[in-house]
Amino acid sequence: MEVLFQVLLVLLLAKVLGEFVERLGYPAVLGEVLTGLVLGFFLIQDNTEVLSFLAELGAIFLLFTAGYGEVHLRDLKASSKKAMVATLFQILVAFASGFLLGWYFDLGFLTSMFMGVAFSPTSIGVVVKTLVDMDYLSSKPGTMMLTTAIFDDIIGIFLLSVVVTMAQYDQIPSMMQILVIAGKLMFFIVVMAILGRYVFSRLFTYIHRMHVKESIFAFVVIVALFSAYFAEVMGLHAVIGAFIGGVLLSDIPLAKIENVQSKVSGVAYGIFVPIFFAYIGLSIDPATFYSIGLFTVLVVMMALLGKLLGGFAGARMIGFDNNDSLIFGTGLMARAGVELVVISIGREMGIVTDELFSAIVLMVAVSLLVSPVLLKMAIGRKQASTQNV
């Protein structure tokens, strides 16, 4: 009964605070993290094992729906080489910002690597929402920004898989160990790609003929869970498998019917993902916010500046002018999903400290508040300069 009451409180407050934050013009994830902080401070203290399991499912469904609903292999194949150049450059700058900051504060190699990975991704959802609100999605920097955000998540998942496997050795890996890490990941991707092309695609043809209610929806969820489980069997993390499984299904038309997508999104964002973000807030020690020091301030500043400067320089490298480069850089500053998954995994493995965990959560919150405002200002600045010409 107590567990049911906890789940009831989390979902109710997550939706109420999420709605409140959305009406203020910011992503609901802020309200969902705040839900965990509030419940942890006032009500829920112990017996959170079930919430922890549901939060793990939330992380799996968050990454699965990112691959299933937002990544389109055909579109990525058609993307220009320029998008990859800009993506790699800004990720390099962002990763270096996190890694060097951790190294400067003597956090150790693995913790610094986790920081670098957490600094790297961009929130696709926040980028799309802001661009749509500004009617700027079809612009040159808008389309490049969207493609880059998708590449960001793919590369971020790859980096996460490498860092998680390195953490299992608990040391800087030798060349042979690096090859083993790469081999595991490549083997997993090859096997999943074969399953996606020759098994999943044919499987959904037969599933369409089934008379059992919601069979397509059920098998989409089964693929998500299978991908997550198979990744763990291979020594990778479940969220890595879930993301790759989602990407593979995104290329199968029979598995991506709009009605089914809506149901998968409903289960994910209606139940599991809010619990995941609330659990993030629940895992934060409020005392760490009472004593915010130089380290936390630098984490927030370096994470935002790393994306802004890396994005600006990357856009300039592919021929954007200063205005479009500034729009590109500010649009990539927002974080929301993958970063919180990264630090949750790091904390679960005993590598990410409470202070770093809280600092990254604060960085995500600040990025969600600041990035849409700065992006709108950058777009307004370009429009004003165009009118003055």
Buried (B, 14 or more C-beta within 10 A) or exposed (E): EEEEEBBEBBBEBBBEBBEBBBEEEBBBBBBBBBBBBBBBEEEBEEEBEBBEEBBBBBBBBBBBBBBBBBBBEEEBEEBEEBBBBBBBBBBBBBBBBBBBBBBEBEBEEBBBBBBBBBBBBBBBBBBBBBBEEBEBBEBBBBBBBBBBBBBBBBBBBBBBBBBBBBBEEEEEBEEEBBEBBBEBBEEBBEEBEEBBEEEBBEBBEEBEEEEEEEBBBBBBBEBBBBBBBBBEEBBBBBBBBBBBBBBBBBBBEBBBBEEBBEBBBEBBBEBBBBBBBBBBBBBBEEEBBEEBEEBBEBBBBBBBBBBBBBBBBBBBBBEBEEBBBBBBBBBBBBBBBBBBBBBBBBBEBEBBBEBBBBBBBBBBBBBBBBBBEBBBEBBEBBEEEEEEE
